[in-house]
């Protein structure tokens, strides 16, 4: 948990000729940042993560996509934190 949590996301969609029922490309991403974990945390101990995604719909009932993300969490361990 974090005292301050910030989240931003972005989605961009494109369809040829404006017809998203036949074909569509969707790109999206999200970023999360949390700080001030607790009274034992150092000032540079933070939680953060992100992902990016791309999906292409090439027929009315078919689509394929890829997604990649990373997360960097701090785990409380007594009076200090460890990276997970």
mmCIF file as gemmi writes it, N, C-alpha and C atoms, coordinates in Angstrom:
data_model
loop_
_atom_site.group_PDB
_atom_site.id
_atom_site.type_symbol
_atom_site.label_atom_id
_atom_site.label_alt_id
_atom_site.label_comp_id
_atom_site.label_asym_id
_atom_site.label_entity_id
_atom_site.label_seq_id
_atom_site.pdbx_PDB_ins_code
_atom_site.Cartn_x
_atom_site.Cartn_y
_atom_site.Cartn_z
_atom_site.occupancy
_atom_site.B_iso_or_equiv
_atom_site.pdbx_formal_charge
_atom_site.auth_seq_id
_atom_site.auth_asym_id
_atom_site.pdbx_PDB_model_num
ATOM 1 N N . UNK Axp A 1 ? 0.84 -1.189 0 1 0 ? 1 A 1
ATOM 2 C CA . UNK Axp A 1 ? 0 0 0 1 0 ? 1 A 1
ATOM 3 C C . UNK Axp A 1 ? 0.876 1.239 0 1 0 ? 1 A 1
ATOM 4 N N . UNK Axp A 2 ? 0.313 2.295 -0.482 1 0 ? 2 A 1
ATOM 5 C CA . UNK Axp A 2 ? 1.021 3.573 -0.552 1 0 ? 2 A 1
ATOM 6 C C . UNK Axp A 2 ? 0.104 4.673 -0.051 1 0 ? 2 A 1
ATOM 7 N N . UNK Axp A 3 ? 0.7 5.687 0.56 1 0 ? 3 A 1
ATOM 8 C CA . UNK Axp A 3 ? -0.112 6.82 0.99 1 0 ? 3 A 1
ATOM 9 C C . UNK Axp A 3 ? -0.579 7.634 -0.211 1 0 ? 3 A 1
ATOM 10 N N . UNK Axp A 4 ? 0.317 7.833 -1.173 1 0 ? 4 A 1
ATOM 11 C CA . UNK Axp A 4 ? -0.025 8.567 -2.399 1 0 ? 4 A 1
ATOM 12 C C . UNK Axp A 4 ? 0.053 7.604 -3.575 1 0 ? 4 A 1
ATOM 13 N N . UNK Axp A 5 ? -1.026 7.502 -4.332 1 0 ? 5 A 1
ATOM 14 C CA . UNK Axp A 5 ? -1.087 6.606 -5.483 1 0 ? 5 A 1
ATOM 15 C C . UNK Axp A 5 ? -1.493 7.41 -6.706 1 0 ? 5 A 1
ATOM 16 N N . UNK Axp A 6 ? -0.695 7.309 -7.766 1 0 ? 6 A 1
ATOM 17 C CA . UNK Axp A 6 ? -0.96 8.043 -9.006 1 0 ? 6 A 1
ATOM 18 C C . UNK Axp A 6 ? -1.087 7.036 -10.146 1 0 ? 6 A 1
ATOM 19 N N . UNK Axp A 7 ? -2.105 7.206 -10.979 1 0 ? 7 A 1
ATOM 20 C CA . UNK Axp A 7 ? -2.348 6.297 -12.099 1 0 ? 7 A 1
ATOM 21 C C . UNK Axp A 7 ? -2.677 7.125 -13.332 1 0 ? 7 A 1
ATOM 22 N N . UNK Axp A 8 ? -2.079 6.758 -14.461 1 0 ? 8 A 1
ATOM 23 C CA . UNK Axp A 8 ? -2.389 7.409 -15.736 1 0 ? 8 A 1
ATOM 24 C C . UNK Axp A 8 ? -2.59 6.322 -16.78 1 0 ? 8 A 1
ATOM 25 N N . UNK Axp A 9 ? -3.583 6.483 -17.63 1 0 ? 9 A 1
ATOM 26 C CA . UNK Axp A 9 ? -3.77 5.532 -18.713 1 0 ? 9 A 1
ATOM 27 C C . UNK Axp A 9 ? -4.102 6.257 -20.001 1 0 ? 9 A 1
ATOM 28 N N . UNK Axp A 10 ? -3.863 5.566 -21.1 1 0 ? 10 A 1
ATOM 29 C CA . UNK Axp A 10 ? -4.054 6.138 -22.419 1 0 ? 10 A 1
ATOM 30 C C . UNK Axp A 10 ? -4.569 5.043 -23.345 1 0 ? 10 A 1
ATOM 31 N N . UNK Axp A 11 ? -5.582 5.367 -24.157 1 0 ? 11 A 1
ATOM 32 C CA . UNK Axp A 11 ? -6.115 4.437 -25.154 1 0 ? 11 A 1
ATOM 33 C C . UNK Axp A 11 ? -6.261 5.189 -26.463 1 0 ? 11 A 1
ATOM 34 N N . UNK Axp A 12 ? -5.777 4.584 -27.547 1 0 ? 12 A 1
ATOM 35 C CA . UNK Axp A 12 ? -5.916 5.154 -28.885 1 0 ? 12 A 1
ATOM 36 C C . UNK Axp A 12 ? -6.503 4.081 -29.78 1 0 ? 12 A 1
ATOM 37 N N . UNK Axp A 13 ? -7.571 4.421 -30.507 1 0 ? 13 A 1
ATOM 38 C CA . UNK Axp A 13 ? -8.23 3.473 -31.406 1 0 ? 13 A 1
ATOM 39 C C . UNK Axp A 13 ? -8.28 4.046 -32.807 1 0 ? 13 A 1
ATOM 40 N N . UNK Axp A 14 ? -8.112 3.162 -33.79 1 0 ? 14 A 1
ATOM 41 C CA . UNK Axp A 14 ? -8.192 3.56 -35.191 1 0 ? 14 A 1
ATOM 42 C C . UNK Axp A 14 ? -8.919 2.473 -35.963 1 0 ? 14 A 1
ATOM 43 N N . UNK Axp A 15 ? -9.843 2.891 -36.805 1 0 ? 15 A 1
ATOM 44 C CA . UNK Axp A 15 ? -10.576 1.962 -37.666 1 0 ? 15 A 1
ATOM 45 C C . UNK Axp A 15 ? -10.581 2.519 -39.082 1 0 ? 15 A 1
ATOM 46 N N . UNK Axp A 16 ? -10.252 1.686 -40.084 1 0 ? 16 A 1
ATOM 47 C CA . UNK Axp A 16 ? -10.293 2.149 -41.472 1 0 ? 16 A 1
ATOM 48 C C . UNK Axp A 16 ? -11.702 2.608 -41.838 1 0 ? 16 A 1
ATOM 49 N N . UNK Axp A 17 ? -11.8 3.755 -42.426 1 0 ? 17 A 1
ATOM 50 C CA . UNK Axp A 17 ? -13.092 4.313 -42.847 1 0 ? 17 A 1
ATOM 51 C C . UNK Axp A 17 ? -14.072 4.482 -41.69 1 0 ? 17 A 1
ATOM 52 N N . UNK Axp A 18 ? -13.585 4.476 -40.464 1 0 ? 18 A 1
ATOM 53 C CA . UNK Axp A 18 ? -14.452 4.677 -39.31 1 0 ? 18 A 1
ATOM 54 C C . UNK Axp A 18 ? -15.325 3.483 -38.969 1 0 ? 18 A 1
ATOM 55 N N . UNK Axp A 19 ? -15.102 2.327 -39.578 1 0 ? 19 A 1
ATOM 56 C CA . UNK Axp A 19 ? -15.925 1.142 -39.346 1 0 ? 19 A 1
ATOM 57 C C . UNK Axp A 19 ? -15.197 0.189 -38.402 1 0 ? 19 A 1
ATOM 58 N N . UNK Axp A 20 ? -15.469 0.293 -37.123 1 0 ? 20 A 1
ATOM 59 C CA . UNK Axp A 20 ? -14.765 -0.549 -36.159 1 0 ? 20 A 1
ATOM 60 C C . UNK Axp A 20 ? -15.385 -1.937 -36.017 1 0 ? 20 A 1
ATOM 61 N N . UNK Axp A 21 ? -16.434 -2.249 -36.721 1 0 ? 21 A 1
ATOM 62 C CA . UNK Axp A 21 ? -17.012 -3.597 -36.67 1 0 ? 21 A 1
ATOM 63 C C . UNK Axp A 21 ? -16.23 -4.571 -37.549 1 0 ? 21 A 1
ATOM 64 N N . UNK Axp A 22 ? -15.546 -4.065 -38.557 1 0 ? 22 A 1
ATOM 65 C CA . UNK Axp A 22 ? -14.8 -4.914 -39.49 1 0 ? 22 A 1
ATOM 66 C C . UNK Axp A 22 ? -13.318 -5.011 -39.12 1 0 ? 22 A 1
ATOM 67 N N . UNK Axp A 23 ? -12.678 -3.87 -38.907 1 0 ? 23 A 1
ATOM 68 C CA . UNK Axp A 23 ? -11.257 -3.817 -38.561 1 0 ? 23 A 1
ATOM 69 C C . UNK Axp A 23 ? -11.033 -2.706 -37.547 1 0 ? 23 A 1
ATOM 70 N N . UNK Axp A 24 ? -10.051 -2.943 -36.681 1 0 ? 24 A 1
ATOM 71 C CA . UNK Axp A 24 ? -9.743 -1.913 -35.687 1 0 ? 24 A 1
ATOM 72 C C . UNK Axp A 24 ? -8.368 -2.185 -35.076 1 0 ? 24 A 1
ATOM 73 N N . UNK Axp A 25 ? -7.649 -1.123 -34.796 1 0 ? 25 A 1
ATOM 74 C CA . UNK Axp A 25 ? -6.381 -1.203 -34.079 1 0 ? 25 A 1
ATOM 75 C C . UNK Axp A 25 ? -6.536 -0.428 -32.776 1 0 ? 25 A 1
ATOM 76 N N . UNK Axp A 26 ? -6.177 -1.051 -31.674 1 0 ? 26 A 1
ATOM 77 C CA . UNK Axp A 26 ? -6.252 -0.403 -30.364 1 0 ? 26 A 1
ATOM 78 C C . UNK Axp A 26 ? -4.885 -0.483 -29.693 1 0 ? 26 A 1
ATOM 79 N N . UNK Axp A 27 ? -4.364 0.662 -29.299 1 0 ? 27 A 1
ATOM 80 C CA . UNK Axp A 27 ? -3.118 0.743 -28.537 1 0 ? 27 A 1
ATOM 81 C C . UNK Axp A 27 ? -3.449 1.336 -27.171 1 0 ? 27 A 1
ATOM 82 N N . UNK Axp A 28 ? -2.918 0.746 -26.12 1 0 ? 28 A 1
ATOM 83 C CA . UNK Axp A 28 ? -3.219 1.264 -24.784 1 0 ? 28 A 1
ATOM 84 C C . UNK Axp A 28 ? -2.016 1.082 -23.869 1 0 ? 28 A 1
ATOM 85 N N . UNK Axp A 29 ? -2.025 1.831 -22.792 1 0 ? 29 A 1
ATOM 86 C CA . UNK Axp A 29 ? -0.965 1.741 -21.806 1 0 ? 29 A 1
ATOM 87 C C . UNK Axp A 29 ? -1.411 2.338 -20.488 1 0 ? 29 A 1
ATOM 88 N N . UNK Axp A 30 ? -0.715 1.95 -19.429 1 0 ? 30 A 1
ATOM 89 C CA . UNK Axp A 30 ? -1.055 2.459 -18.101 1 0 ? 30 A 1
ATOM 90 C C . UNK Axp A 30 ? 0.217 2.514 -17.266 1 0 ? 30 A 1
ATOM 91 N N . UNK Axp A 31 ? 0.287 3.503 -16.38 1 0 ? 31 A 1
ATOM 92 C CA . UNK Axp A 31 ? 1.418 3.666 -15.466 1 0 ? 31 A 1
ATOM 93 C C . UNK Axp A 31 ? 0.866 3.904 -14.067 1 0 ? 31 A 1
ATOM 94 N N . UNK Axp A 32 ? 1.473 3.242 -13.071 1 0 ? 32 A 1
ATOM 95 C CA . UNK Axp A 32 ? 1.047 3.368 -11.684 1 0 ? 32 A 1
ATOM 96 C C . UNK Axp A 32 ? 2.274 3.662 -10.83 1 0 ? 32 A 1
ATOM 97 N N . UNK Axp A 33 ? 2.134 4.615 -9.908 1 0 ? 33 A 1
ATOM 98 C CA . UNK Axp A 33 ? 3.234 5.008 -9.033 1 0 ? 33 A 1
ATOM 99 C C . UNK Axp A 33 ? 2.681 5.254 -7.635 1 0 ? 33 A 1
ATOM 100 N N . UNK Axp A 34 ? 3.316 4.668 -6.647 1 0 ? 34 A 1
ATOM 101 C CA . UNK Axp A 34 ? 2.917 4.891 -5.264 1 0 ? 34 A 1
ATOM 102 C C . UNK Axp A 34 ? 4.129 5.199 -4.407 1 0 ? 34 A 1
ATOM 103 N N . UNK Axp A 35 ? 3.993 6.174 -3.504 1 0 ? 35 A 1
ATOM 104 C CA . UNK Axp A 35 ? 5.105 6.519 -2.62 1 0 ? 35 A 1
ATOM 105 C C . UNK Axp A 35 ? 4.619 6.611 -1.182 1 0 ? 35 A 1
ATOM 106 N N . UNK Axp A 36 ? 5.535 6.944 -0.292 1 0 ? 36 A 1
ATOM 107 C CA . UNK Axp A 36 ? 5.274 7.023 1.148 1 0 ? 36 A 1
ATOM 108 C C . UNK Axp A 36 ? 4.612 5.734 1.626 1 0 ? 36 A 1
ATOM 109 N N . UNK Axp A 37 ? 5.374 4.627 1.537 1 0 ? 37 A 1
ATOM 110 C CA . UNK Axp A 37 ? 4.83 3.307 1.821 1 0 ? 37 A 1
ATOM 111 C C . UNK Axp A 37 ? 4.441 3.135 3.287 1 0 ? 37 A 1
ATOM 112 N N . UNK Axp A 38 ? 5.325 3.495 4.213 1 0 ? 38 A 1
ATOM 113 C CA . UNK Axp A 38 ? 4.999 3.539 5.641 1 0 ? 38 A 1
ATOM 114 C C . UNK Axp A 38 ? 6.13 4.236 6.385 1 0 ? 38 A 1
ATOM 115 N N . UNK Axp A 39 ? 6.072 4.249 7.704 1 0 ? 39 A 1
ATOM 116 C CA . UNK Axp A 39 ? 7.053 5.012 8.478 1 0 ? 39 A 1
ATOM 117 C C . UNK Axp A 39 ? 8.456 4.415 8.404 1 0 ? 39 A 1
ATOM 118 N N . UNK Axp A 40 ? 8.615 3.153 8 1 0 ? 40 A 1
ATOM 119 C CA . UNK Axp A 40 ? 9.927 2.527 7.902 1 0 ? 40 A 1
ATOM 120 C C . UNK Axp A 40 ? 10.565 2.694 6.529 1 0 ? 40 A 1
ATOM 121 N N . UNK Axp A 41 ? 9.815 3.142 5.553 1 0 ? 41 A 1
ATOM 122 C CA . UNK Axp A 41 ? 10.32 3.222 4.179 1 0 ? 41 A 1
ATOM 123 C C . UNK Axp A 41 ? 11.293 4.379 4.018 1 0 ? 41 A 1
ATOM 124 N N . UNK Axp A 42 ? 12.318 4.145 3.238 1 0 ? 42 A 1
ATOM 125 C CA . UNK Axp A 42 ? 13.218 5.236 2.866 1 0 ? 42 A 1
ATOM 126 C C . UNK Axp A 42 ? 12.503 6.133 1.866 1 0 ? 42 A 1
ATOM 127 N N . UNK Axp A 43 ? 13.003 7.336 1.703 1 0 ? 43 A 1
ATOM 128 C CA . UNK Axp A 43 ? 12.322 8.284 0.817 1 0 ? 43 A 1
ATOM 129 C C . UNK Axp A 43 ? 12.301 7.811 -0.63 1 0 ? 43 A 1
ATOM 130 N N . UNK Axp A 44 ? 13.234 6.922 -1.014 1 0 ? 44 A 1
ATOM 131 C CA . UNK Axp A 44 ? 13.249 6.452 -2.399 1 0 ? 44 A 1
ATOM 132 C C . UNK Axp A 44 ? 12.543 5.104 -2.58 1 0 ? 44 A 1
ATOM 133 N N . UNK Axp A 45 ? 11.914 4.571 -1.534 1 0 ? 45 A 1
ATOM 134 C CA . UNK Axp A 45 ? 11.136 3.338 -1.664 1 0 ? 45 A 1
ATOM 135 C C . UNK Axp A 45 ? 9.785 3.66 -2.284 1 0 ? 45 A 1
ATOM 136 N N . UNK Axp A 46 ? 9.538 3.097 -3.439 1 0 ? 46 A 1
ATOM 137 C CA . UNK Axp A 46 ? 8.281 3.343 -4.148 1 0 ? 46 A 1
ATOM 138 C C . UNK Axp A 46 ? 7.785 2.048 -4.771 1 0 ? 46 A 1
ATOM 139 N N . UNK Axp A 47 ? 6.507 2.02 -5.098 1 0 ? 47 A 1
ATOM 140 C CA . UNK Axp A 47 ? 5.915 0.971 -5.907 1 0 ? 47 A 1
ATOM 141 C C . UNK Axp A 47 ? 5.599 1.581 -7.258 1 0 ? 47 A 1
ATOM 142 N N . UNK Axp A 48 ? 5.923 0.88 -8.327 1 0 ? 48 A 1
ATOM 143 C CA . UNK Axp A 48 ? 5.522 1.373 -9.635 1 0 ? 48 A 1
ATOM 144 C C . UNK Axp A 48 ? 5.38 0.218 -10.611 1 0 ? 48 A 1
ATOM 145 N N . UNK Axp A 49 ? 4.559 0.447 -11.623 1 0 ? 49 A 1
ATOM 146 C CA . UNK Axp A 49 ? 4.34 -0.56 -12.647 1 0 ? 49 A 1
ATOM 147 C C . UNK Axp A 49 ? 3.75 0.075 -13.887 1 0 ? 49 A 1
ATOM 148 N N . UNK Axp A 50 ? 3.81 -0.666 -14.997 1 0 ? 50 A 1
ATOM 149 C CA . UNK Axp A 50 ? 3.293 -0.145 -16.253 1 0 ? 50 A 1
ATOM 150 C C . UNK Axp A 50 ? 2.999 -1.299 -17.205 1 0 ? 50 A 1
ATOM 151 N N . UNK Axp A 51 ? 2.188 -1.028 -18.222 1 0 ? 51 A 1
ATOM 152 C CA . UNK Axp A 51 ? 1.997 -1.98 -19.304 1 0 ? 51 A 1
ATOM 153 C C . UNK Axp A 51 ? 1.683 -1.227 -20.586 1 0 ? 51 A 1
ATOM 154 N N . UNK Axp A 52 ? 1.966 -1.857 -21.712 1 0 ? 52 A 1
ATOM 155 C CA . UNK Axp A 52 ? 1.556 -1.382 -23.031 1 0 ? 52 A 1
ATOM 156 C C . UNK Axp A 52 ? 0.903 -2.565 -23.735 1 0 ? 52 A 1
ATOM 157 N N . UNK Axp A 53 ? -0.078 -2.256 -24.571 1 0 ? 53 A 1
ATOM 158 C CA . UNK Axp A 53 ? -0.848 -3.295 -25.235 1 0 ? 53 A 1
ATOM 159 C C . UNK Axp A 53 ? -1.224 -2.852 -26.636 1 0 ? 53 A 1
ATOM 160 N N . UNK Axp A 54 ? -1.246 -3.79 -27.552 1 0 ? 54 A 1
ATOM 161 C CA . UNK Axp A 54 ? -1.705 -3.537 -28.911 1 0 ? 54 A 1
ATOM 162 C C . UNK Axp A 54 ? -2.586 -4.683 -29.366 1 0 ? 54 A 1
ATOM 163 N N . UNK Axp A 55 ? -3.771 -4.368 -29.89 1 0 ? 55 A 1
ATOM 164 C CA . UNK Axp A 55 ? -4.711 -5.385 -30.37 1 0 ? 55 A 1
ATOM 165 C C . UNK Axp A 55 ? -5.187 -4.981 -31.754 1 0 ? 55 A 1
ATOM 166 N N . UNK Axp A 56 ? -5.127 -5.928 -32.686 1 0 ? 56 A 1
ATOM 167 C CA . UNK Axp A 56 ? -5.607 -5.677 -34.044 1 0 ? 56 A 1
ATOM 168 C C . UNK Axp A 56 ? -6.774 -6.611 -34.337 1 0 ? 56 A 1
ATOM 169 N N . UNK Axp A 57 ? -7.93 -6.047 -34.606 1 0 ? 57 A 1
ATOM 170 C CA . UNK Axp A 57 ? -9.107 -6.818 -35.013 1 0 ? 57 A 1
ATOM 171 C C . UNK Axp A 57 ? -9.09 -6.863 -36.534 1 0 ? 57 A 1
ATOM 172 N N . UNK Axp A 58 ? -8.884 -8.049 -37.101 1 0 ? 58 A 1
ATOM 173 C CA . UNK Axp A 58 ? -8.747 -8.17 -38.548 1 0 ? 58 A 1
ATOM 174 C C . UNK Axp A 58 ? -9.987 -8.726 -39.225 1 0 ? 58 A 1
ATOM 175 N N . UNK Axp A 59 ? -10.969 -9.174 -38.457 1 0 ? 59 A 1
ATOM 176 C CA . UNK Axp A 59 ? -12.254 -9.649 -38.971 1 0 ? 59 A 1
ATOM 177 C C . UNK Axp A 59 ? -13.281 -9.421 -37.867 1 0 ? 59 A 1
ATOM 178 N N . UNK Axp A 60 ? -14.575 -9.441 -38.201 1 0 ? 60 A 1
ATOM 179 C CA . UNK Axp A 60 ? -15.577 -9.14 -37.178 1 0 ? 60 A 1
ATOM 180 C C . UNK Axp A 60 ? -15.467 -9.991 -35.908 1 0 ? 60 A 1
ATOM 181 N N . UNK Axp A 61 ? -15.08 -11.239 -36.007 1 0 ? 61 A 1
ATOM 182 C CA . UNK Axp A 61 ? -15.012 -12.111 -34.832 1 0 ? 61 A 1
ATOM 183 C C . UNK Axp A 61 ? -13.587 -12.503 -34.437 1 0 ? 61 A 1
ATOM 184 N N . UNK Axp A 62 ? -12.573 -11.877 -35.053 1 0 ? 62 A 1
ATOM 185 C CA . UNK Axp A 62 ? -11.198 -12.279 -34.799 1 0 ? 62 A 1
ATOM 186 C C . UNK Axp A 62 ? -10.302 -11.082 -34.487 1 0 ? 62 A 1
ATOM 187 N N . UNK Axp A 63 ? -9.456 -11.259 -33.48 1 0 ? 63 A 1
ATOM 188 C CA . UNK Axp A 63 ? -8.459 -10.238 -33.152 1 0 ? 63 A 1
ATOM 189 C C . UNK Axp A 63 ? -7.241 -10.924 -32.533 1 0 ? 63 A 1
ATOM 190 N N . UNK Axp A 64 ? -6.124 -10.248 -32.599 1 0 ? 64 A 1
ATOM 191 C CA . UNK Axp A 64 ? -4.887 -10.745 -31.998 1 0 ? 64 A 1
ATOM 192 C C . UNK Axp A 64 ? -4.18 -9.564 -31.35 1 0 ? 64 A 1
ATOM 193 N N . UNK Axp A 65 ? -3.477 -9.838 -30.276 1 0 ? 65 A 1
ATOM 194 C CA . UNK Axp A 65 ? -2.812 -8.737 -29.592 1 0 ? 65 A 1
ATOM 195 C C . UNK Axp A 65 ? -1.59 -9.178 -28.822 1 0 ? 65 A 1
ATOM 196 N N . UNK Axp A 66 ? -0.848 -8.195 -28.381 1 0 ? 66 A 1
ATOM 197 C CA . UNK Axp A 66 ? 0.317 -8.41 -27.527 1 0 ? 66 A 1
ATOM 198 C C . UNK Axp A 66 ? 0.239 -7.432 -26.359 1 0 ? 66 A 1
ATOM 199 N N . UNK Axp A 67 ? 0.822 -7.869 -25.26 1 0 ? 67 A 1
ATOM 200 C CA . UNK Axp A 67 ? 0.829 -7.019 -24.074 1 0 ? 67 A 1
ATOM 201 C C . UNK Axp A 67 ? 2.129 -7.269 -23.321 1 0 ? 67 A 1
ATOM 202 N N . UNK Axp A 68 ? 2.717 -6.196 -22.802 1 0 ? 68 A 1
ATOM 203 C CA . UNK Axp A 68 ? 3.934 -6.318 -22.008 1 0 ? 68 A 1
ATOM 204 C C . UNK Axp A 68 ? 3.843 -5.345 -20.84 1 0 ? 68 A 1
ATOM 205 N N . UNK Axp A 69 ? 4.306 -5.774 -19.697 1 0 ? 69 A 1
ATOM 206 C CA . UNK Axp A 69 ? 4.292 -4.904 -18.532 1 0 ? 69 A 1
ATOM 207 C C . UNK Axp A 69 ? 5.36 -5.304 -17.535 1 0 ? 69 A 1
ATOM 208 N N . UNK Axp A 70 ? 5.634 -4.394 -16.637 1 0 ? 70 A 1
ATOM 209 C CA . UNK Axp A 70 ? 6.58 -4.643 -15.552 1 0 ? 70 A 1
ATOM 210 C C . UNK Axp A 70 ? 6.041 -4.012 -14.278 1 0 ? 70 A 1
ATOM 211 N N . UNK Axp A 71 ? 6.443 -4.588 -13.154 1 0 ? 71 A 1
ATOM 212 C CA . UNK Axp A 71 ? 6.051 -4.034 -11.864 1 0 ? 71 A 1
ATOM 213 C C . UNK Axp A 71 ? 7.257 -4.107 -10.928 1 0 ? 71 A 1
ATOM 214 N N . UNK Axp A 72 ? 7.422 -3.095 -10.103 1 0 ? 72 A 1
ATOM 215 C CA . UNK Axp A 72 ? 8.505 -3.032 -9.125 1 0 ? 72 A 1
ATOM 216 C C . UNK Axp A 72 ? 7.87 -2.706 -7.78 1 0 ? 72 A 1
ATOM 217 N N . UNK Axp A 73 ? 7.702 -3.736 -6.959 1 0 ? 73 A 1
ATOM 218 C CA . UNK Axp A 73 ? 7.042 -3.574 -5.667 1 0 ? 73 A 1
ATOM 219 C C . UNK Axp A 73 ? 8.051 -3.72 -4.539 1 0 ? 73 A 1
ATOM 220 N N . UNK Axp A 74 ? 7.805 -3.029 -3.463 1 0 ? 74 A 1
ATOM 221 C CA . UNK Axp A 74 ? 8.61 -3.133 -2.254 1 0 ? 74 A 1
ATOM 222 C C . UNK Axp A 74 ? 7.823 -3.96 -1.245 1 0 ? 74 A 1
ATOM 223 N N . UNK Axp A 75 ? 8.442 -4.992 -0.703 1 0 ? 75 A 1
ATOM 224 C CA . UNK Axp A 75 ? 7.787 -5.857 0.269 1 0 ? 75 A 1
ATOM 225 C C . UNK Axp A 75 ? 8.279 -5.508 1.669 1 0 ? 75 A 1
ATOM 226 N N . UNK Axp A 76 ? 7.344 -5.249 2.578 1 0 ? 76 A 1
ATOM 227 C CA . UNK Axp A 76 ? 7.713 -4.934 3.954 1 0 ? 76 A 1
ATOM 228 C C . UNK Axp A 76 ? 8.337 -6.165 4.609 1 0 ? 76 A 1
ATOM 229 N N . UNK Axp A 77 ? 9.48 -5.968 5.272 1 0 ? 77 A 1
ATOM 230 C CA . UNK Axp A 77 ? 10.188 -7.052 5.942 1 0 ? 77 A 1
ATOM 231 C C . UNK Axp A 77 ? 10.731 -6.492 7.253 1 0 ? 77 A 1
ATOM 232 N N . UNK Axp A 78 ? 9.933 -6.569 8.298 1 0 ? 78 A 1
ATOM 233 C CA . UNK Axp A 78 ? 10.345 -6 9.574 1 0 ? 78 A 1
ATOM 234 C C . UNK Axp A 78 ? 10.402 -4.489 9.496 1 0 ? 78 A 1
ATOM 235 N N . UNK Axp A 79 ? 11.593 -3.929 9.727 1 0 ? 79 A 1
ATOM 236 C CA . UNK Axp A 79 ? 11.736 -2.473 9.716 1 0 ? 79 A 1
ATOM 237 C C . UNK Axp A 79 ? 12.365 -1.961 8.419 1 0 ? 79 A 1
ATOM 238 N N . UNK Axp A 80 ? 12.352 -2.77 7.357 1 0 ? 80 A 1
ATOM 239 C CA . UNK Axp A 80 ? 12.894 -2.328 6.073 1 0 ? 80 A 1
ATOM 240 C C . UNK Axp A 80 ? 12.132 -3.005 4.927 1 0 ? 80 A 1
ATOM 241 N N . UNK Axp A 81 ? 12.485 -2.663 3.708 1 0 ? 81 A 1
ATOM 242 C CA . UNK Axp A 81 ? 11.793 -3.187 2.531 1 0 ? 81 A 1
ATOM 243 C C . UNK Axp A 81 ? 12.746 -3.958 1.636 1 0 ? 81 A 1
ATOM 244 N N . UNK Axp A 82 ? 12.188 -4.925 0.916 1 0 ? 82 A 1
ATOM 245 C CA . UNK Axp A 82 ? 12.923 -5.686 -0.099 1 0 ? 82 A 1
ATOM 246 C C . UNK Axp A 82 ? 12.216 -5.525 -1.431 1 0 ? 82 A 1
ATOM 247 N N . UNK Axp A 83 ? 12.993 -5.49 -2.518 1 0 ? 83 A 1
ATOM 248 C CA . UNK Axp A 83 ? 12.394 -5.527 -3.854 1 0 ? 83 A 1
ATOM 249 C C . UNK Axp A 83 ? 11.81 -6.906 -4.092 1 0 ? 83 A 1
ATOM 250 N N . UNK Axp A 84 ? 10.68 -6.952 -4.769 1 0 ? 84 A 1
ATOM 251 C CA . UNK Axp A 84 ? 10.082 -8.232 -5.148 1 0 ? 84 A 1
ATOM 252 C C . UNK Axp A 84 ? 10.397 -8.524 -6.572 1 0 ? 84 A 1
